[in-house]
């Protein structure tokens, strides 16, 4: 998996979902099969992409509205 911003966010989201939903007796993220991890990454991908797009849009709109202070 490439280490782009989206890939890192997808990996973190899939791992967080897995760890928060699993029962104590179930495998940890690191112990689960690659097939399970791939499926969970595919599940969270559209969620993460939408969240990053919304975040980028918000940041772009707030930075565009900041007043520019001119030297007096």
Biopython code that builds the backbone (N, CA, C, O; Angstrom):
import numpy as np
from Bio.PDB.StructureBuilder import StructureBuilder

atoms = [
    (1, "UNK", "N", (0.846, -1.183, 0.000)),
    (1, "UNK", "CA", (0.000, 0.000, 0.000)),
    (1, "UNK", "C", (0.889, 1.243, 0.000)),
    (1, "UNK", "O", (1.808, 1.371, 0.810)),
    (2, "UNK", "N", (0.597, 2.143, -0.917)),
    (2, "UNK", "CA", (1.376, 3.381, -1.001)),
    (2, "UNK", "C", (1.062, 4.270, 0.202)),
    (2, "UNK", "O", (-0.024, 4.196, 0.777)),
    (3, "UNK", "N", (2.012, 5.094, 0.566)),
    (3, "UNK", "CA", (1.842, 5.948, 1.736)),
    (3, "UNK", "C", (1.385, 7.349, 1.364)),
    (3, "UNK", "O", (2.019, 8.337, 1.735)),
    (4, "UNK", "N", (0.284, 7.430, 0.629)),
    (4, "UNK", "CA", (-0.289, 8.735, 0.349)),
    (4, "UNK", "C", (-1.174, 9.139, 1.519)),
    (4, "UNK", "O", (-1.488, 8.325, 2.388)),
    (5, "UNK", "N", (-1.564, 10.383, 1.528)),
    (5, "UNK", "CA", (-2.426, 10.900, 2.600)),
    (5, "UNK", "C", (-3.717, 10.088, 2.710)),
    (5, "UNK", "O", (-4.144, 9.729, 3.807)),
    (6, "UNK", "N", (-4.337, 9.801, 1.555)),
    (6, "UNK", "CA", (-5.589, 9.045, 1.561)),
    (6, "UNK", "C", (-5.352, 7.612, 2.035)),
    (6, "UNK", "O", (-6.123, 7.084, 2.836)),
    (7, "UNK", "N", (-4.283, 6.983, 1.538)),
    (7, "UNK", "CA", (-3.987, 5.607, 1.951)),
    (7, "UNK", "C", (-3.739, 5.502, 3.448)),
    (7, "UNK", "O", (-4.212, 4.568, 4.096)),
    (8, "UNK", "N", (-3.003, 6.452, 3.995)),
    (8, "UNK", "CA", (-2.736, 6.437, 5.437)),
    (8, "UNK", "C", (-4.020, 6.643, 6.234)),
    (8, "UNK", "O", (-4.213, 6.009, 7.272)),
    (9, "UNK", "N", (-4.896, 7.520, 5.758)),
    (9, "UNK", "CA", (-6.162, 7.767, 6.446)),
    (9, "UNK", "C", (-7.078, 6.543, 6.354)),
    (9, "UNK", "O", (-7.764, 6.214, 7.322)),
    (10, "UNK", "N", (-7.093, 5.873, 5.211)),
    (10, "UNK", "CA", (-7.903, 4.665, 5.046)),
    (10, "UNK", "C", (-7.411, 3.571, 5.981)),
    (10, "UNK", "O", (-8.211, 2.902, 6.636)),
    (11, "UNK", "N", (-6.108, 3.390, 6.042)),
    (11, "UNK", "CA", (-5.536, 2.373, 6.937)),
    (11, "UNK", "C", (-5.896, 2.672, 8.387)),
    (11, "UNK", "O", (-6.291, 1.771, 9.128)),
    (12, "UNK", "N", (-5.765, 3.919, 8.791)),
    (12, "UNK", "CA", (-6.097, 4.301, 10.171)),
    (12, "UNK", "C", (-7.586, 4.119, 10.445)),
    (12, "UNK", "O", (-7.960, 3.652, 11.520)),
    (13, "UNK", "N", (-8.431, 4.475, 9.500)),
    (13, "UNK", "CA", (-9.871, 4.326, 9.676)),
    (13, "UNK", "C", (-10.297, 2.867, 9.759)),
    (13, "UNK", "O", (-11.116, 2.500, 10.602)),
    (14, "UNK", "N", (-9.739, 2.035, 8.882)),
    (14, "UNK", "CA", (-10.078, 0.610, 8.902)),
    (14, "UNK", "C", (-9.621, -0.038, 10.204)),
    (14, "UNK", "O", (-10.350, -0.829, 10.801)),
    (15, "UNK", "N", (-8.424, 0.299, 10.635)),
    (15, "UNK", "CA", (-7.908, -0.267, 11.890)),
    (15, "UNK", "C", (-8.749, 0.199, 13.084)),
    (15, "UNK", "O", (-9.065, -0.595, 13.970)),
    (16, "UNK", "N", (-9.104, 1.472, 13.104)),
    (16, "UNK", "CA", (-9.911, 1.997, 14.206)),
    (16, "UNK", "C", (-11.288, 1.328, 14.239)),
    (16, "UNK", "O", (-11.779, 0.974, 15.311)),
    (17, "UNK", "N", (-11.909, 1.155, 13.076)),
    (17, "UNK", "CA", (-13.202, 0.490, 13.024)),
    (17, "UNK", "C", (-13.084, -0.950, 13.517)),
    (17, "UNK", "O", (-13.896, -1.405, 14.323)),
    (18, "UNK", "N", (-12.077, -1.657, 13.033)),
    (18, "UNK", "CA", (-11.874, -3.053, 13.438)),
    (18, "UNK", "C", (-11.677, -3.164, 14.951)),
    (18, "UNK", "O", (-12.330, -3.972, 15.611)),
    (19, "UNK", "N", (-10.781, -2.355, 15.487)),
    (19, "UNK", "CA", (-10.457, -2.449, 16.910)),
    (19, "UNK", "C", (-11.626, -2.019, 17.794)),
    (19, "UNK", "O", (-11.803, -2.559, 18.886)),
    (20, "UNK", "N", (-12.420, -1.059, 17.340)),
    (20, "UNK", "CA", (-13.540, -0.600, 18.170)),
    (20, "UNK", "C", (-14.721, -1.570, 18.127)),
    (20, "UNK", "O", (-15.519, -1.617, 19.063)),
    (21, "UNK", "N", (-14.833, -2.345, 17.044)),
    (21, "UNK", "CA", (-15.977, -3.243, 16.893)),
    (21, "UNK", "C", (-15.688, -4.688, 17.304)),
    (21, "UNK", "O", (-16.620, -5.463, 17.514)),
    (22, "UNK", "N", (-14.440, -5.052, 17.419)),
    (22, "UNK", "CA", (-14.128, -6.456, 17.690)),
    (22, "UNK", "C", (-14.365, -6.794, 19.161)),
    (22, "UNK", "O", (-14.299, -5.935, 20.040)),
    (23, "UNK", "N", (-14.640, -8.062, 19.391)),
    (23, "UNK", "CA", (-14.759, -8.554, 20.760)),
    (23, "UNK", "C", (-13.380, -8.980, 21.236)),
    (23, "UNK", "O", (-12.463, -9.177, 20.439)),
    (24, "UNK", "N", (-13.253, -9.116, 22.532)),
    (24, "UNK", "CA", (-11.938, -9.408, 23.115)),
    (24, "UNK", "C", (-11.304, -10.674, 22.557)),
    (24, "UNK", "O", (-10.083, -10.739, 22.418)),
    (25, "UNK", "N", (-12.103, -11.670, 22.238)),
    (25, "UNK", "CA", (-11.564, -12.962, 21.766)),
    (25, "UNK", "C", (-11.193, -12.934, 20.287)),
    (25, "UNK", "O", (-10.532, -13.854, 19.805)),
    (26, "UNK", "N", (-11.600, -11.914, 19.569)),
    (26, "UNK", "CA", (-11.308, -11.843, 18.141)),
    (26, "UNK", "C", (-9.885, -11.361, 17.900)),
    (26, "UNK", "O", (-9.244, -10.778, 18.775)),
    (27, "UNK", "N", (-9.414, -11.622, 16.688)),
    (27, "UNK", "CA", (-8.072, -11.200, 16.304)),
    (27, "UNK", "C", (-7.929, -9.681, 16.347)),
    (27, "UNK", "O", (-8.880, -8.950, 16.070)),
    (28, "UNK", "N", (-6.739, -9.219, 16.693)),
    (28, "UNK", "CA", (-6.428, -7.804, 16.567)),
    (28, "UNK", "C", (-6.244, -7.493, 15.085)),
    (28, "UNK", "O", (-6.221, -8.402, 14.255)),
    (29, "UNK", "N", (-6.115, -6.221, 14.756)),
    (29, "UNK", "CA", (-5.913, -5.811, 13.363)),
    (29, "UNK", "C", (-4.682, -6.493, 12.773)),
    (29, "UNK", "O", (-4.722, -7.000, 11.652)),
    (30, "UNK", "N", (-3.610, -6.504, 13.520)),
    (30, "UNK", "CA", (-2.361, -7.093, 13.030)),
    (30, "UNK", "C", (-2.474, -8.599, 12.835)),
    (30, "UNK", "O", (-1.788, -9.158, 11.979)),
    (31, "UNK", "N", (-3.313, -9.260, 13.599)),
    (31, "UNK", "CA", (-3.470, -10.718, 13.514)),
    (31, "UNK", "C", (-4.504, -11.144, 12.481)),
    (31, "UNK", "O", (-4.540, -12.314, 12.100)),
    (32, "UNK", "N", (-5.337, -10.231, 12.024)),
    (32, "UNK", "CA", (-6.397, -10.598, 11.077)),
    (32, "UNK", "C", (-5.806, -10.854, 9.694)),
    (32, "UNK", "O", (-4.692, -10.427, 9.388)),
    (33, "UNK", "N", (-6.570, -11.555, 8.872)),
    (33, "UNK", "CA", (-6.076, -11.934, 7.546)),
    (33, "UNK", "C", (-5.989, -10.706, 6.629)),
    (33, "UNK", "O", (-6.681, -9.709, 6.836)),
    (34, "UNK", "N", (-5.147, -10.800, 5.640)),
    (34, "UNK", "CA", (-5.006, -9.714, 4.673)),
    (34, "UNK", "C", (-6.308, -9.517, 3.900)),
    (34, "UNK", "O", (-6.651, -8.391, 3.539)),
    (35, "UNK", "N", (-7.026, -10.595, 3.647)),
    (35, "UNK", "CA", (-8.311, -10.487, 2.951)),
    (35, "UNK", "C", (-9.306, -9.659, 3.778)),
    (35, "UNK", "O", (-10.002, -8.804, 3.231)),
    (36, "UNK", "N", (-9.374, -9.906, 5.079)),
    (36, "UNK", "CA", (-10.262, -9.144, 5.962)),
    (36, "UNK", "C", (-9.858, -7.672, 5.980)),
    (36, "UNK", "O", (-10.711, -6.789, 5.892)),
    (37, "UNK", "N", (-8.561, -7.411, 6.094)),
    (37, "UNK", "CA", (-8.089, -6.027, 6.130)),
    (37, "UNK", "C", (-8.371, -5.318, 4.814)),
    (37, "UNK", "O", (-8.743, -4.144, 4.804)),
    (38, "UNK", "N", (-8.195, -6.028, 3.705)),
    (38, "UNK", "CA", (-8.468, -5.441, 2.381)),
    (38, "UNK", "C", (-9.959, -5.092, 2.253)),
    (38, "UNK", "O", (-10.310, -4.028, 1.744)),
    (39, "UNK", "N", (-10.832, -5.998, 2.720)),
    (39, "UNK", "CA", (-12.274, -5.746, 2.657)),
    (39, "UNK", "C", (-12.674, -4.563, 3.542)),
    (39, "UNK", "O", (-13.516, -3.753, 3.154)),
    (40, "UNK", "N", (-12.083, -4.467, 4.707)),
    (40, "UNK", "CA", (-12.412, -3.358, 5.604)),
    (40, "UNK", "C", (-11.892, -2.035, 5.049)),
    (40, "UNK", "O", (-12.555, -1.005, 5.173)),
    (41, "UNK", "N", (-10.708, -2.061, 4.436)),
    (41, "UNK", "CA", (-10.196, -0.846, 3.777)),
    (41, "UNK", "C", (-11.143, -0.402, 2.669)),
    (41, "UNK", "O", (-11.416, 0.789, 2.518)),
    (42, "UNK", "N", (-11.645, -1.363, 1.892)),
    (42, "UNK", "CA", (-12.578, -1.042, 0.806)),
    (42, "UNK", "C", (-13.879, -0.462, 1.365)),
    (42, "UNK", "O", (-14.484, 0.417, 0.751)),
    (43, "UNK", "N", (-14.306, -0.952, 2.525)),
    (43, "UNK", "CA", (-15.526, -0.457, 3.155)),
    (43, "UNK", "C", (-15.376, 0.989, 3.616)),
    (43, "UNK", "O", (-16.284, 1.797, 3.422)),
    (44, "UNK", "N", (-14.238, 1.324, 4.223)),
    (44, "UNK", "CA", (-14.075, 2.676, 4.783)),
    (44, "UNK", "C", (-13.581, 3.692, 3.756)),
    (44, "UNK", "O", (-13.650, 4.895, 4.009)),
    (45, "UNK", "N", (-13.086, 3.239, 2.606)),
    (45, "UNK", "CA", (-12.523, 4.151, 1.605)),
    (45, "UNK", "C", (-13.462, 5.307, 1.236)),
    (45, "UNK", "O", (-13.037, 6.461, 1.300)),
    (46, "UNK", "N", (-14.727, 5.048, 0.850)),
    (46, "UNK", "CA", (-15.575, 6.187, 0.477)),
    (46, "UNK", "C", (-15.850, 7.129, 1.654)),
    (46, "UNK", "O", (-16.011, 8.334, 1.459)),
    (47, "UNK", "N", (-15.902, 6.596, 2.846)),
    (47, "UNK", "CA", (-16.129, 7.420, 4.036)),
    (47, "UNK", "C", (-14.933, 8.344, 4.262)),
    (47, "UNK", "O", (-15.093, 9.543, 4.494)),
    (48, "UNK", "N", (-13.741, 7.769, 4.189)),
    (48, "UNK", "CA", (-12.520, 8.549, 4.408)),
    (48, "UNK", "C", (-12.335, 9.586, 3.312)),
    (48, "UNK", "O", (-11.984, 10.732, 3.592)),
    (49, "UNK", "N", (-12.569, 9.193, 2.066)),
    (49, "UNK", "CA", (-12.420, 10.144, 0.963)),
    (49, "UNK", "C", (-13.380, 11.316, 1.114)),
    (49, "UNK", "O", (-13.000, 12.463, 0.878)),
    (50, "UNK", "N", (-14.625, 11.038, 1.506)),
    (50, "UNK", "CA", (-15.604, 12.114, 1.705)),
    (50, "UNK", "C", (-15.190, 13.019, 2.860)),
    (50, "UNK", "O", (-15.334, 14.239, 2.781)),
    (51, "UNK", "N", (-14.677, 12.422, 3.929)),
    (51, "UNK", "CA", (-14.249, 13.216, 5.083)),
    (51, "UNK", "C", (-13.068, 14.115, 4.728)),
    (51, "UNK", "O", (-13.038, 15.280, 5.121)),
    (52, "UNK", "N", (-12.102, 13.586, 3.991)),
    (52, "UNK", "CA", (-10.950, 14.395, 3.591)),
    (52, "UNK", "C", (-11.361, 15.512, 2.632)),
    (52, "UNK", "O", (-10.853, 16.630, 2.716)),
    (53, "UNK", "N", (-12.282, 15.201, 1.724)),
    (53, "UNK", "CA", (-12.755, 16.225, 0.785)),
    (53, "UNK", "C", (-13.470, 17.350, 1.539)),
    (53, "UNK", "O", (-13.262, 18.527, 1.246)),
    (54, "UNK", "N", (-14.306, 16.985, 2.505)),
    (54, "UNK", "CA", (-15.011, 17.995, 3.304)),
    (54, "UNK", "C", (-14.022, 18.820, 4.117)),
    (54, "UNK", "O", (-14.164, 20.038, 4.226)),
    (55, "UNK", "N", (-13.037, 18.168, 4.677)),
    (55, "UNK", "CA", (-12.021, 18.868, 5.466)),
    (55, "UNK", "C", (-11.215, 19.826, 4.595)),
    (55, "UNK", "O", (-10.960, 20.967, 4.982)),
    (56, "UNK", "N", (-10.819, 19.354, 3.423)),
    (56, "UNK", "CA", (-10.062, 20.215, 2.505)),
    (56, "UNK", "C", (-10.891, 21.423, 2.078)),
    (56, "UNK", "O", (-10.377, 22.539, 2.002)),
    (57, "UNK", "N", (-12.176, 21.198, 1.798)),
    (57, "UNK", "CA", (-13.050, 22.297, 1.418)),
    (57, "UNK", "C", (-13.217, 23.312, 2.532)),
    (57, "UNK", "O", (-13.211, 24.520, 2.295)),
    (58, "UNK", "N", (-13.366, 22.814, 3.744)),
    (58, "UNK", "CA", (-13.496, 23.708, 4.893)),
    (58, "UNK", "C", (-12.229, 24.523, 5.090)),
    (58, "UNK", "O", (-12.295, 25.736, 5.288)),
    (59, "UNK", "N", (-11.077, 23.866, 5.038)),
    (59, "UNK", "CA", (-9.809, 24.576, 5.215)),
    (59, "UNK", "C", (-9.595, 25.617, 4.115)),
    (59, "UNK", "O", (-9.120, 26.722, 4.376)),
    (60, "UNK", "N", (-9.947, 25.255, 2.904)),
    (60, "UNK", "CA", (-9.785, 26.196, 1.791)),
    (60, "UNK", "C", (-10.686, 27.413, 1.972)),
    (60, "UNK", "O", (-10.279, 28.537, 1.678)),
    (61, "UNK", "N", (-11.900, 27.195, 2.452)),
    (61, "UNK", "CA", (-12.815, 28.325, 2.610)),
    (61, "UNK", "C", (-12.417, 29.210, 3.787)),
    (61, "UNK", "O", (-12.603, 30.426, 3.725)),
    (62, "UNK", "N", (-11.884, 28.640, 4.838)),
    (62, "UNK", "CA", (-11.502, 29.461, 5.986)),
    (62, "UNK", "C", (-10.204, 30.207, 5.737)),
    (62, "UNK", "O", (-10.049, 31.332, 6.212)),
    (63, "UNK", "N", (-9.278, 29.624, 5.015)),
    (63, "UNK", "CA", (-8.027, 30.332, 4.731)),
    (63, "UNK", "C", (-8.245, 31.431, 3.708)),
    (63, "UNK", "O", (-7.521, 32.426, 3.707)),
    (64, "UNK", "N", (-9.235, 31.267, 2.834)),
    (64, "UNK", "CA", (-9.522, 32.303, 1.839)),
    (64, "UNK", "C", (-10.185, 33.524, 2.478)),
    (64, "UNK", "O", (-10.110, 34.623, 1.929)),
    (65, "UNK", "N", (-10.822, 33.343, 3.615)),
    (65, "UNK", "CA", (-11.544, 34.433, 4.261)),
    (65, "UNK", "C", (-10.704, 35.193, 5.282)),
    (65, "UNK", "O", (-11.156, 36.210, 5.808)),
    (66, "UNK", "N", (-9.510, 34.731, 5.569)),
    (66, "UNK", "CA", (-8.676, 35.422, 6.573)),
    (66, "UNK", "C", (-8.269, 36.788, 6.048)),
    (66, "UNK", "O", (-7.834, 36.918, 4.904)),
    (67, "UNK", "N", (-8.409, 37.794, 6.880)),
    (67, "UNK", "CA", (-7.998, 39.136, 6.445)),
    (67, "UNK", "C", (-6.475, 39.221, 6.322)),
    (67, "UNK", "O", (-5.732, 38.618, 7.096)),
    (68, "UNK", "N", (-6.056, 39.961, 5.358)),
    (68, "UNK", "CA", (-4.612, 40.180, 5.175)),
    (68, "UNK", "C", (-4.264, 41.506, 5.816)),
    (68, "UNK", "O", (-4.802, 42.548, 5.444)),
    (69, "UNK", "N", (-3.377, 41.462, 6.767)),
    (69, "UNK", "CA", (-2.969, 42.687, 7.464)),
    (69, "UNK", "C", (-1.877, 43.367, 6.651)),
    (69, "UNK", "O", (-0.859, 42.764, 6.314)),
    (70, "UNK", "N", (-2.113, 44.625, 6.348)),
    (70, "UNK", "CA", (-1.128, 45.392, 5.581)),
    (70, "UNK", "C", (-0.274, 46.212, 6.532)),
    (70, "UNK", "O", (-0.722, 46.619, 7.604)),
    (71, "UNK", "N", (0.931, 46.441, 6.129)),
    (71, "UNK", "CA", (1.816, 47.298, 6.914)),
    (71, "UNK", "C", (1.295, 48.721, 6.895)),
    (71, "UNK", "O", (0.835, 49.204, 5.861)),
    (72, "UNK", "N", (1.362, 49.379, 8.009)),
    (72, "UNK", "CA", (0.860, 50.769, 8.067)),
    (72, "UNK", "C", (1.915, 51.728, 7.687)),
    (72, "UNK", "O", (1.676, 52.936, 7.678)),
]
sb = StructureBuilder()
sb.init_structure("model")
sb.init_model(0)
sb.init_chain("A")
sb.init_seg("    ")
for serial, (resi, resn, name, xyz) in enumerate(atoms, 1):
    if name == "N":
        sb.init_residue(resn, " ", resi, " ")
    sb.init_atom(name, np.array(xyz, "f"), 0.0, 1.0, " ", f" {name:<3s}", serial, name[0])
structure = sb.get_structure()
